[in-house]
């Protein structure tokens, strides 16, 4: 299918989003406290979202009577279309964003869920959340998912080609829970538990060679990684769905332990750094940077190694399908310029570029960078939580290219 038709498939269902973009009423009988306005525009132009363009929401009049939005915002996107990672897909993505107390003196909390089925026979159910308590004293991070996930893999390192395609089929259960405590304004430390369990693993073998990297690395029918993580975080963003300023820096050390059910005692260290620069007080145009570095040591299972799209929201490496590159260690860098198209905030755009490198098998050295770049549009789904629908087109090397759809910004 040609790209224009793919894009039309996505855009054709946008009117149906209007009924699902809502702001919950404050039912206390008192006027709500002033909202955290970090994400609001600097000029006086009234913001618009899809609900304003397609005003058949049955509760719209009640919402319009409010001078201020409530503390809870809902966004739901039924999606039918095509992306590079899924092929043709039917998917329902949603998020609930909220303040945990009526004074709104903490960051916006988010609970996101996704249910999907696609032409690659991938079945996905997941829920991810980042919840802030009053005055940002605690942050609770959860990531739970079950997947039936046939996927193309290409071996280890960045020199791999499409001819090395080895189709893996597996079921996947993930349970990640972390609690962080504020130790100073913007700084947090915490501990958590991580479980990655892959089962019913089967491999089709390489197209160009009967011995795949998966077989060389140690093919198994199941794998389990179970352990604790220690997390240090700096985060002064107000709205993780669409940051306009601030920074995010996370350092996570994970120790997997056999006595907790892990197949091996192995460890990983991940750095995740993000910076947002608002370019003008008169607009919400933002220059954003994202860098990730991951190192592993010990006998980590093949499917738990760092990979393209292996971050919490599976967003890294636009221009390549999830799992396109994999290795024992990873370097990643991305830059994105986000800009408004309409002054009312309904439409926006982005241009982005990224590069990723994975250590080569055996040598464990970084020898090649896989670059990608692209552009996309942003459509305001919920103006109160500043939630956008992102539709991007990315181009990588070796003919890799395709669409990527996201609820909220990529990072």
BELCORSUL-V801394 format. One record per backbone hydrogen bond with DSSP energy under -0.5 kcal/mol. CO is the residue of the C=O (numbers start at 0). NH is the residue of the N-H. If there is no record, write none. Layout:
co->CO nh->NH
co->CO nh->NH
//
This chain:
co->1 nh->4
co->1 nh->5
co->2 nh->6
co->3 nh->7
co->4 nh->8
co->5 nh->9
co->6 nh->10
co->7 nh->11
co->9 nh->12
co->10 nh->13
co->12 nh->15
co->13 nh->16
co->13 nh->17
co->14 nh->17
co->15 nh->18
co->16 nh->19
co->17 nh->20
co->19 nh->21
co->21 nh->73
co->24 nh->26
co->25 nh->28
co->34 nh->36
co->36 nh->39
co->48 nh->51
co->48 nh->52
co->49 nh->53
co->53 nh->55
co->56 nh->59
co->58 nh->62
co->59 nh->63
co->60 nh->64
co->62 nh->65
co->70 nh->98
co->71 nh->23
co->72 nh->96
co->73 nh->21
co->74 nh->94
co->76 nh->78
co->76 nh->92
co->78 nh->90
co->80 nh->88
co->82 nh->86
co->85 nh->119
co->86 nh->82
co->87 nh->118
co->88 nh->80
co->89 nh->116
co->90 nh->78
co->91 nh->114
co->92 nh->76
co->93 nh->112
co->94 nh->74
co->95 nh->110
co->96 nh->72
co->97 nh->108
co->100 nh->103
co->101 nh->32
co->108 nh->97
co->109 nh->129
co->110 nh->95
co->111 nh->127
co->112 nh->93
co->113 nh->125
co->114 nh->91
co->115 nh->123
co->116 nh->89
co->117 nh->120
co->121 nh->117
co->122 nh->147
co->123 nh->115
co->124 nh->145
co->125 nh->113
co->126 nh->143
co->127 nh->111
co->128 nh->141
co->129 nh->109
co->130 nh->139
co->132 nh->135
co->133 nh->136
co->136 nh->181
co->137 nh->132
co->138 nh->140
co->138 nh->179
co->139 nh->130
co->140 nh->177
co->141 nh->128
co->142 nh->175
co->143 nh->126
co->144 nh->173
co->145 nh->124
co->146 nh->148
co->146 nh->171
co->147 nh->122
co->150 nh->167
co->152 nh->165
co->155 nh->360
co->156 nh->325
co->160 nh->163
co->161 nh->164
co->162 nh->207
co->164 nh->206
co->165 nh->152
co->166 nh->203
co->167 nh->150
co->168 nh->201
co->169 nh->148
co->170 nh->198
co->171 nh->146
co->172 nh->196
co->173 nh->144
co->174 nh->194
co->175 nh->142
co->176 nh->192
co->177 nh->140
co->178 nh->190
co->179 nh->138
co->180 nh->188
co->183 nh->182
co->183 nh->186
co->185 nh->234
co->186 nh->182
co->186 nh->183
co->187 nh->232
co->188 nh->180
co->189 nh->230
co->190 nh->178
co->191 nh->228
co->192 nh->176
co->193 nh->226
co->194 nh->174
co->195 nh->224
co->196 nh->172
co->197 nh->222
co->198 nh->170
co->201 nh->168
co->208 nh->205
co->209 nh->211
co->211 nh->215
co->212 nh->216
co->213 nh->217
co->214 nh->218
co->220 nh->200
co->222 nh->197
co->223 nh->262
co->224 nh->195
co->225 nh->256
co->226 nh->193
co->227 nh->254
co->228 nh->191
co->229 nh->252
co->230 nh->189
co->231 nh->250
co->232 nh->187
co->233 nh->248
co->237 nh->107
co->238 nh->241
co->240 nh->408
co->245 nh->275
co->246 nh->235
co->247 nh->273
co->248 nh->233
co->249 nh->271
co->250 nh->231
co->251 nh->253
co->251 nh->269
co->252 nh->229
co->253 nh->255
co->253 nh->267
co->254 nh->227
co->256 nh->259
co->256 nh->261
co->257 nh->260
co->263 nh->265
co->265 nh->255
co->266 nh->296
co->267 nh->253
co->268 nh->294
co->269 nh->251
co->270 nh->292
co->271 nh->249
co->272 nh->290
co->273 nh->247
co->274 nh->288
co->275 nh->245
co->275 nh->277
co->276 nh->278
co->276 nh->286
co->279 nh->282
co->284 nh->278
co->285 nh->287
co->285 nh->337
co->286 nh->276
co->287 nh->335
co->288 nh->274
co->289 nh->333
co->290 nh->272
co->291 nh->331
co->292 nh->270
co->293 nh->329
co->294 nh->268
co->296 nh->266
co->297 nh->299
co->300 nh->303
co->301 nh->304
co->305 nh->326
co->306 nh->309
co->307 nh->322
co->310 nh->313
co->316 nh->319
co->318 nh->395
co->320 nh->323
co->324 nh->307
co->325 nh->156
co->326 nh->305
co->327 nh->295
co->328 nh->358
co->329 nh->293
co->330 nh->356
co->331 nh->291
co->332 nh->354
co->333 nh->289
co->334 nh->352
co->335 nh->287
co->335 nh->337
co->336 nh->350
co->337 nh->285
co->338 nh->348
co->341 nh->344
co->343 nh->47
co->345 nh->379
co->346 nh->340
co->346 nh->341
co->347 nh->377
co->348 nh->338
co->349 nh->375
co->350 nh->336
co->351 nh->373
co->352 nh->334
co->353 nh->371
co->354 nh->332
co->355 nh->369
co->356 nh->330
co->357 nh->157
co->359 nh->363
co->360 nh->362
co->364 nh->359
co->364 nh->366
co->368 nh->370
co->369 nh->355
co->371 nh->353
co->372 nh->394
co->373 nh->351
co->374 nh->392
co->375 nh->349
co->376 nh->390
co->377 nh->347
co->378 nh->380
co->378 nh->388
co->379 nh->49
co->381 nh->385
co->381 nh->386
co->386 nh->380
co->386 nh->381
co->387 nh->389
co->387 nh->407
co->388 nh->378
co->388 nh->390
co->389 nh->405
co->390 nh->376
co->391 nh->403
co->392 nh->374
co->393 nh->401
co->394 nh->372
co->396 nh->399
co->399 nh->395
co->401 nh->393
co->402 nh->83
co->403 nh->391
co->405 nh->389
co->405 nh->407
//
